[in-house]
C-alpha cells in the first residue's frame, strides 16, 4: 500500500493534486463530524454509519461504511470533474475494489 500511495502521489502531483501520503494506521478512540481521518473528512457519524469525503480539483469521493445484522457494507461514489479525474479512475477504480474486498475478507476472518 505504501508503494501504491507513493506512485499515486508522484504521478498525481504532476497534475496539481496534493500528496496524501497514504494511511497513517493511527487508531482513534473518538471521532466527530468535521474531523479528518488521514485525508478523509468525516461528514457524518451515526451508530451504524460513517460517511467520509475527499475532494480536490479533479474528483470528489464519498465513502459510506454501514453496519447492521452482522454485516459491514462499504459504498463509494466518485464524481470526476475533468479529464485527469477520469484518467485517474481507470486504474484506481478496479484497484480500490480489490483492496476493499481484501480488507473485508480479512475483517471477516479476524472476527471469526
Secondary structure, DSSP 8 states (H G I E B T S, - for coil): -HHHHHHHHHHHHTTT------------S---TT-EETTEEEEEEETTEEEEEEE-SSEEEEEEEEEETTEEEEEEEEEE-SHHHHHHHHHHHHHHHHHHHHHHHHHHHHH-
